[in-house]
Amino acid sequence: NPTLTRYGYIGTAPLHPSVAISFDVLKAYRAQHHASPRFSIQAQVKALCKLHAILYQPYLCTQFRITYDIYLDILYGVDDLVNSALGRNTPQWHMHNACAPCLYSIEGEEPLTPALLATMDGNQSLKLVDDVYRAGTTRYDPRTARTDMWLSPEDVDVFKDEVRKQDVSPSNNMVWLDINDNDTLVSPVSICEERWRNAGPEARKKMFALFAITGIFVAICRHGQLLIMCDMIRSGELMKYPLAIVSKLIDVYGNDIKLGYDIACSFAKT
C-alpha cells in the first residue's frame, strides 16, 4: 500500500491487494456525494464497472467502501496536522470562527449591541430509520462527529427534565390549555399554541417508532453560517433541544445574544 499510495492509489486490502482505487476517483466521488447525498457507493461502483467493461459484483461495493473510509481518514489526518500547525485545534475554535462578519472584532471597534444575531429551529427532513425495521445485519459503526459544532445526545439530555409539566389528555382534541384543579383557565390560549404543533405540550411531540433519528436542530447566525447543531432522537421538537443549543451558545459567546425562534413565546415559559 505505501508504494501504491506514492503512485496515487489506495489498495482495497492491507496486504497484497488485488484491486486499487485512485485518489482522483475517490476525490470525485466525495465531491459528487457532497453535491447529491443520494448518490450512493453502489451507483459509483456500477458506473466504474461500466467504464471498465466488467460485470458488477456486490463485493466491489465493500471494497470501494473500505477504501473510501481510508481516504477520508487520510484527509482528516492531514487537516488535523494543518489545523494544529495553525493553532486551530483549541476548544470551540470552529464556533468562535464560524462567521467572520459576526465574530471577528477589530481593535478599537465599538462593540455591537447585541453582539450576535442568530436564529434556531428544528427540521424533520433528515430522518434515520431504526435498525429494527431494516433488513439484514446492522454494521457496527463507532465513529462520532469530528467537530465541536455538534452536540451529543448526552449533552442534550441534561435538559430533558427542565420543561414544566403540562396536563394533557390524550383523548382531548381541543387546543392545549393551562388548567388548574378547578378546570378554570389560568391564561388565555396562545395563538402560537393553536397554530404551531411544536409550541404544544411535550407529550404531543411524538414521532413514529419507525425513526431512530427524526431530524436535526440547528442554530445559525444572521449570515446563514452554522453555529451549533444536534440530532432530534425518537421525538418531535422537544424543548430540550433549544435549551441545549441556547446553553451552548451562552457558554461560547456570552449572554449578549439576540436569538430568533418561531415558537419563542412558548420557549420563554420553560
SENULO-894757 format. One record per residue (C-alpha): residue in one letter; x, y negated, z negated. Coordinates in Angstrom, 3 decimals. Layout:
BEGIN
[r 'A' [X Y Z]]
...
% end
This chain:
BEGIN
[r 'N' [0.000 0.000 0.000]]
[r 'P' [2.769 -2.584 -0.627]]
[r 'T' [4.017 -2.015 2.917]]
[r 'L' [0.519 -2.265 4.363]]
[r 'T' [-0.082 -5.444 2.385]]
[r 'R' [3.018 -7.083 3.821]]
[r 'Y' [1.584 -6.439 7.272]]
[r 'G' [-1.825 -7.842 6.329]]
[r 'Y' [-3.751 -4.692 5.433]]
[r 'I' [-5.164 -3.020 2.319]]
[r 'G' [-5.392 0.754 2.162]]
[r 'T' [-8.576 2.471 1.046]]
[r 'A' [-6.667 4.744 -1.358]]
[r 'P' [-3.802 4.054 -3.786]]
[r 'L' [-1.610 6.832 -2.350]]
[r 'H' [-1.336 7.982 1.272]]
[r 'P' [-4.362 6.076 2.632]]
[r 'S' [-5.710 7.250 5.969]]
[r 'V' [-7.676 4.038 6.597]]
[r 'A' [-6.640 0.424 6.108]]
[r 'I' [-8.649 -2.781 6.467]]
[r 'S' [-7.092 -6.074 7.474]]
[r 'F' [-7.213 -9.201 5.348]]
[r 'D' [-8.818 -11.023 8.277]]
[r 'V' [-11.788 -8.627 8.299]]
[r 'L' [-12.222 -8.936 4.534]]
[r 'K' [-11.930 -12.718 4.707]]
[r 'A' [-14.515 -12.863 7.485]]
[r 'Y' [-16.943 -10.641 5.566]]
[r 'R' [-16.559 -12.773 2.438]]
[r 'A' [-17.439 -15.908 4.405]]
[r 'Q' [-20.389 -14.200 6.109]]
[r 'H' [-21.695 -12.808 2.826]]
[r 'H' [-21.488 -16.253 1.211]]
[r 'A' [-23.453 -17.736 4.099]]
[r 'S' [-26.018 -14.912 4.043]]
[r 'P' [-26.062 -12.749 0.877]]
[r 'R' [-28.364 -10.299 2.662]]
[r 'F' [-25.512 -9.363 4.987]]
[r 'S' [-24.562 -6.081 3.357]]
[r 'I' [-21.413 -3.997 3.396]]
[r 'Q' [-23.328 -1.335 5.300]]
[r 'A' [-24.122 -3.818 8.078]]
[r 'Q' [-20.480 -4.901 8.228]]
[r 'V' [-19.232 -1.313 8.390]]
[r 'K' [-21.715 -0.421 11.128]]
[r 'A' [-20.531 -3.419 13.129]]
[r 'L' [-16.905 -2.310 12.728]]
[r 'C' [-17.832 1.213 13.831]]
[r 'K' [-19.468 -0.256 16.913]]
[r 'L' [-16.356 -2.285 17.724]]
[r 'H' [-14.075 0.744 17.290]]
[r 'A' [-16.466 3.101 19.112]]
[r 'I' [-16.665 5.607 16.265]]
[r 'L' [-19.611 7.313 14.597]]
[r 'Y' [-20.847 5.652 11.427]]
[r 'Q' [-20.466 7.717 8.250]]
[r 'P' [-21.748 6.694 4.770]]
[r 'Y' [-18.348 7.297 3.145]]
[r 'L' [-16.950 4.421 5.213]]
[r 'C' [-19.079 2.032 3.141]]
[r 'T' [-17.481 3.373 -0.031]]
[r 'Q' [-14.021 2.863 1.434]]
[r 'F' [-14.846 -0.680 2.512]]
[r 'R' [-16.403 -1.480 -0.872]]
[r 'I' [-13.307 -0.298 -2.760]]
[r 'T' [-11.026 -2.301 -0.503]]
[r 'Y' [-13.209 -5.392 -0.744]]
[r 'D' [-13.155 -5.232 -4.560]]
[r 'I' [-9.351 -5.066 -4.456]]
[r 'Y' [-9.294 -8.033 -2.074]]
[r 'L' [-11.464 -10.094 -4.436]]
[r 'D' [-9.208 -9.172 -7.371]]
[r 'I' [-6.191 -10.352 -5.392]]
[r 'L' [-7.884 -13.671 -4.633]]
[r 'Y' [-8.865 -14.084 -8.268]]
[r 'G' [-5.312 -13.331 -9.403]]
[r 'V' [-3.882 -15.918 -7.001]]
[r 'D' [-6.441 -18.525 -8.080]]
[r 'D' [-5.692 -17.781 -11.731]]
[r 'L' [-1.957 -18.336 -11.202]]
[r 'V' [-2.591 -21.588 -9.328]]
[r 'N' [-5.020 -22.845 -11.983]]
[r 'S' [-2.539 -22.010 -14.735]]
[r 'A' [0.215 -23.927 -12.944]]
[r 'L' [-2.095 -26.935 -12.504]]
[r 'G' [-3.372 -26.831 -16.097]]
[r 'R' [-6.890 -25.873 -15.061]]
[r 'N' [-7.217 -22.924 -17.427]]
[r 'T' [-8.220 -24.877 -20.532]]
[r 'P' [-11.584 -24.096 -22.203]]
[r 'Q' [-14.577 -25.614 -20.379]]
[r 'W' [-12.327 -27.044 -17.653]]
[r 'H' [-14.870 -26.337 -14.925]]
[r 'M' [-17.678 -28.013 -16.853]]
[r 'H' [-15.534 -31.072 -17.561]]
[r 'N' [-14.650 -31.335 -13.861]]
[r 'A' [-17.889 -30.196 -12.235]]
[r 'C' [-18.631 -33.622 -10.716]]
[r 'A' [-16.076 -36.405 -10.293]]
[r 'P' [-18.603 -39.297 -9.972]]
[r 'C' [-20.357 -38.205 -13.177]]
[r 'L' [-17.476 -37.057 -15.350]]
[r 'Y' [-14.309 -38.835 -14.202]]
[r 'S' [-13.647 -42.052 -16.087]]
[r 'I' [-11.118 -44.790 -15.326]]
[r 'E' [-9.104 -46.617 -17.943]]
[r 'G' [-10.773 -49.894 -18.838]]
[r 'E' [-14.029 -48.902 -17.149]]
[r 'E' [-17.172 -49.896 -19.013]]
[r 'P' [-18.913 -46.732 -20.258]]
[r 'L' [-22.250 -45.866 -18.725]]
[r 'T' [-25.412 -45.517 -20.775]]
[r 'P' [-26.361 -42.722 -20.704]]
[r 'A' [-23.004 -41.158 -19.960]]
[r 'L' [-24.536 -38.314 -17.944]]
[r 'L' [-27.762 -37.860 -15.985]]
[r 'A' [-28.783 -34.254 -15.418]]
[r 'T' [-31.772 -32.014 -14.899]]
[r 'M' [-32.571 -28.385 -15.634]]
[r 'D' [-35.129 -25.812 -14.562]]
[r 'G' [-35.688 -22.118 -14.038]]
[r 'N' [-36.197 -20.277 -10.775]]
[r 'Q' [-37.605 -16.797 -10.271]]
[r 'S' [-36.294 -16.149 -6.761]]
[r 'L' [-33.166 -14.234 -7.830]]
[r 'K' [-34.719 -11.090 -9.272]]
[r 'L' [-32.931 -7.828 -10.027]]
[r 'V' [-34.909 -4.580 -10.038]]
[r 'D' [-34.398 -2.466 -13.150]]
[r 'D' [-32.261 0.649 -12.711]]
[r 'V' [-35.172 2.797 -13.933]]
[r 'Y' [-37.089 2.000 -10.736]]
[r 'R' [-34.187 2.636 -8.367]]
[r 'A' [-33.372 5.854 -6.597]]
[r 'G' [-30.046 7.547 -7.197]]
[r 'T' [-27.489 7.194 -9.966]]
[r 'T' [-26.537 3.778 -11.261]]
[r 'R' [-22.864 2.960 -10.833]]
[r 'Y' [-21.216 1.610 -13.972]]
[r 'D' [-20.108 -1.976 -13.465]]
[r 'P' [-18.083 -3.505 -16.328]]
[r 'R' [-17.482 -6.806 -14.538]]
[r 'T' [-18.599 -10.086 -16.074]]
[r 'A' [-18.769 -13.650 -14.803]]
[r 'R' [-15.326 -15.210 -14.407]]
[r 'T' [-16.385 -18.754 -15.188]]
[r 'D' [-17.145 -20.851 -18.245]]
[r 'M' [-20.216 -22.247 -16.459]]
[r 'W' [-22.212 -19.082 -17.162]]
[r 'L' [-23.935 -18.447 -20.492]]
[r 'S' [-24.007 -14.828 -21.606]]
[r 'P' [-27.249 -13.187 -22.820]]
[r 'E' [-25.761 -13.143 -26.327]]
[r 'D' [-25.283 -16.923 -26.235]]
[r 'V' [-28.888 -17.386 -25.127]]
[r 'D' [-30.388 -15.001 -27.693]]
[r 'V' [-29.037 -17.162 -30.506]]
[r 'F' [-32.088 -19.368 -29.852]]
[r 'K' [-34.709 -16.648 -29.394]]
[r 'D' [-36.297 -17.315 -32.809]]
[r 'E' [-36.158 -21.110 -32.644]]
[r 'V' [-39.524 -21.596 -30.949]]
[r 'R' [-42.529 -22.380 -33.100]]
[r 'K' [-45.036 -19.525 -33.098]]
[r 'Q' [-48.340 -20.197 -31.376]]
[r 'D' [-51.617 -18.377 -31.877]]
[r 'V' [-52.598 -16.810 -28.569]]
[r 'S' [-55.410 -14.350 -27.990]]
[r 'P' [-54.695 -12.010 -25.048]]
[r 'S' [-58.379 -11.899 -24.140]]
[r 'N' [-58.800 -15.652 -24.142]]
[r 'N' [-58.630 -17.112 -20.642]]
[r 'M' [-59.051 -20.724 -21.736]]
[r 'V' [-56.235 -23.233 -21.670]]
[r 'W' [-53.781 -22.903 -24.539]]
[r 'L' [-54.787 -24.807 -27.653]]
[r 'D' [-53.188 -25.520 -31.006]]
[r 'I' [-55.732 -24.434 -33.632]]
[r 'N' [-55.782 -24.272 -37.395]]
[r 'D' [-57.532 -21.872 -39.746]]
[r 'N' [-60.859 -23.647 -39.229]]
[r 'D' [-60.619 -23.378 -35.435]]
[r 'T' [-60.606 -27.143 -35.079]]
[r 'L' [-58.391 -28.913 -32.619]]
[r 'V' [-55.160 -30.221 -34.086]]
[r 'S' [-54.073 -32.110 -30.993]]
[r 'P' [-55.573 -32.780 -27.562]]
[r 'V' [-54.867 -30.327 -24.799]]
[r 'S' [-51.737 -31.351 -22.934]]
[r 'I' [-52.101 -31.882 -19.210]]
[r 'C' [-48.812 -30.048 -18.765]]
[r 'E' [-50.106 -27.028 -20.646]]
[r 'E' [-53.161 -26.956 -18.388]]
[r 'R' [-51.220 -27.178 -15.154]]
[r 'W' [-47.859 -25.576 -15.892]]
[r 'R' [-47.618 -21.941 -16.882]]
[r 'N' [-44.087 -22.486 -18.218]]
[r 'A' [-45.440 -25.052 -20.678]]
[r 'G' [-47.685 -22.495 -22.345]]
[r 'P' [-47.043 -20.263 -25.351]]
[r 'E' [-44.087 -17.895 -25.309]]
[r 'A' [-46.404 -14.870 -25.450]]
[r 'R' [-47.768 -15.754 -21.998]]
[r 'K' [-44.342 -15.898 -20.346]]
[r 'K' [-44.068 -12.240 -19.482]]
[r 'M' [-42.764 -10.530 -16.379]]
[r 'F' [-43.357 -7.226 -14.652]]
[r 'A' [-41.327 -4.380 -16.166]]
[r 'L' [-40.000 -3.751 -12.659]]
[r 'F' [-37.433 -6.537 -13.029]]
[r 'A' [-34.426 -6.451 -15.347]]
[r 'I' [-33.410 -9.995 -14.379]]
[r 'T' [-36.265 -12.281 -13.371]]
[r 'G' [-34.319 -15.326 -12.206]]
[r 'I' [-31.833 -17.951 -13.296]]
[r 'F' [-31.983 -21.113 -15.380]]
[r 'V' [-29.616 -23.896 -14.322]]
[r 'A' [-28.611 -27.432 -15.195]]
[r 'I' [-27.230 -29.751 -12.524]]
[r 'C' [-26.033 -33.346 -12.518]]
[r 'R' [-27.657 -36.160 -10.545]]
[r 'H' [-25.439 -35.309 -7.557]]
[r 'G' [-26.573 -31.683 -7.477]]
[r 'Q' [-23.389 -30.173 -8.917]]
[r 'L' [-23.820 -27.135 -11.147]]
[r 'L' [-23.066 -27.741 -14.830]]
[r 'I' [-24.220 -24.547 -16.560]]
[r 'M' [-26.470 -21.570 -15.845]]
[r 'C' [-27.786 -18.327 -17.316]]
[r 'D' [-29.879 -15.306 -16.363]]
[r 'M' [-33.533 -15.031 -17.348]]
[r 'I' [-33.856 -11.448 -18.569]]
[r 'R' [-37.135 -9.493 -18.630]]
[r 'S' [-39.246 -12.600 -19.174]]
[r 'G' [-40.542 -15.798 -17.700]]
[r 'E' [-39.158 -19.221 -18.545]]
[r 'L' [-38.856 -18.828 -22.314]]
[r 'M' [-37.798 -21.825 -24.374]]
[r 'K' [-34.622 -20.073 -25.493]]
[r 'Y' [-33.118 -20.722 -22.064]]
[r 'P' [-33.382 -24.538 -22.073]]
[r 'L' [-32.418 -24.567 -25.754]]
[r 'A' [-29.212 -22.672 -24.987]]
[r 'I' [-28.494 -24.902 -21.984]]
[r 'V' [-29.013 -28.117 -23.959]]
[r 'S' [-26.867 -26.844 -26.827]]
[r 'K' [-24.017 -26.087 -24.429]]
[r 'L' [-24.328 -29.453 -22.689]]
[r 'I' [-24.153 -31.287 -26.015]]
[r 'D' [-21.159 -29.224 -27.143]]
[r 'V' [-19.240 -30.086 -23.971]]
[r 'Y' [-20.455 -33.581 -23.028]]
[r 'G' [-21.709 -35.023 -26.316]]
[r 'N' [-25.086 -36.496 -27.233]]
[r 'D' [-25.220 -39.337 -24.693]]
[r 'I' [-27.075 -37.324 -22.038]]
[r 'K' [-30.371 -38.041 -20.303]]
[r 'L' [-31.869 -34.750 -19.192]]
[r 'G' [-34.861 -34.207 -16.931]]
[r 'Y' [-37.139 -31.193 -17.314]]
[r 'D' [-40.526 -30.585 -15.686]]
[r 'I' [-42.107 -29.449 -18.981]]
[r 'A' [-40.166 -31.737 -21.304]]
[r 'C' [-43.373 -32.608 -23.175]]
[r 'S' [-43.698 -29.012 -24.365]]
[r 'F' [-39.958 -28.578 -24.761]]
[r 'A' [-39.832 -31.542 -27.148]]
[r 'K' [-42.079 -29.612 -29.571]]
[r 'T' [-39.555 -26.796 -30.049]]
% end
